[in-house]
Amino acid sequence: MCGAMQAQLLPMKLSDDYSLAKWIVAPCNELASKWVLQCTNAEMSRMAYICGDFGKTHLAHIFSQLLCGRVVTSQDEPPRQLLLDIAGTKQEVAPHELVDSRVNSMPPASAPDFERLEGSLPTKIDAIAIDPVENFDEKWLFDAFNILRENNSYALFTSRLPASHFDLLDLRSRMMSLPSFHLGNPDDYMIKCVIAKRLNDLGALVDDGTLAYLVARIPRSFAAVNEWVEKLNTYSSLHQCRISKHVVRILLQCNEF
């Protein structure tokens, strides 16, 4: 049964969507989210370090989108001149909040008013997100850090590892001087929200009971979430049925995960 069903279930690759609207604020990422959303406030540091296994690339892209900046990866192999160009285009921006005072007391798993937020964004700010830093040469990072700080640029450094992991002492001390935020593992609530939102975007509905049943039986990773969203949506479309506990049981019994 499982072999025949697997042959029928053609994989539907989900594209990465790193937009604000797809981000879910939860206890595991609340502090990092606040900094990204409020980094243009006068009292906030313009540079920060975010580490963890889940969500750092998404936050890097949100940071870039909000500040009209750029996400730099090791594949870009950016030369020193690129950093000079990015950080050298300066424009004074009056301190303002990207979200209102409700964000300061934002309850877990709440979300900002993205429509209002996007309408209040500055048109151009020099900003760069380096994602992730462990893929870059430490001497290059040291130069990048100094250029960005000298130009008073906005900068976000992401990593799987804490700021103390660098071998180059001067780089380590600079990174450790920044506000640092750790992204914890996603909890059940966040996993449920992500699955429900992604299925809803695909036009597939799932009830809370089925979600709870599923979340209790899958790994706590966004890779697993993506796989399950693909399989559940494909099965539902193929069989023209609702996503139910029965559907989840069938897929679990096939040992696909």
HELIX and SHEET records of a PDB file:
HELIX    1   1 CYS A    2  GLN A    8  1                                   7    
HELIX    2   2 LEU A   20  LYS A   22  5                                   3    
HELIX    3   3 GLU A   30  GLN A   38  1                                   9    
HELIX    4   4 LYS A   56  LEU A   66  1                                  11    
HELIX    5   5 SER A   74  ASP A   76  5                                   3    
HELIX    6   6 ARG A   80  GLY A   88  1                                   9    
HELIX    7   7 SER A  101  SER A  105  5                                   5    
HELIX    8   8 PHE A  114  GLY A  119  1                                   6    
HELIX    9   9 VAL A  133  ASN A  135  5                                   3    
HELIX   10  10 GLU A  138  GLU A  150  1                                  13    
HELIX   11  11 ALA A  163  HIS A  165  5                                   3    
HELIX   12  12 LEU A  169  MET A  176  1                                   8    
HELIX   13  13 ASP A  188  ASP A  201  1                                  14    
HELIX   14  14 ASP A  208  VAL A  215  1                                   8    
HELIX   15  15 PHE A  222  HIS A  239  1                                  18    
HELIX   16  16 LYS A  245  GLN A  253  1                                   9    
SHEET    1   A 5 ARG A  70  VAL A  72  0                                        
SHEET    2   A 5 ALA A 127  ILE A 130  1                                        
SHEET    3   A 5 TYR A 154  SER A 159  1                                        
SHEET    4   A 5 MET A  47  GLY A  52  1                                        
SHEET    5   A 5 SER A 180  LEU A 183  1                                        
END                                                                             
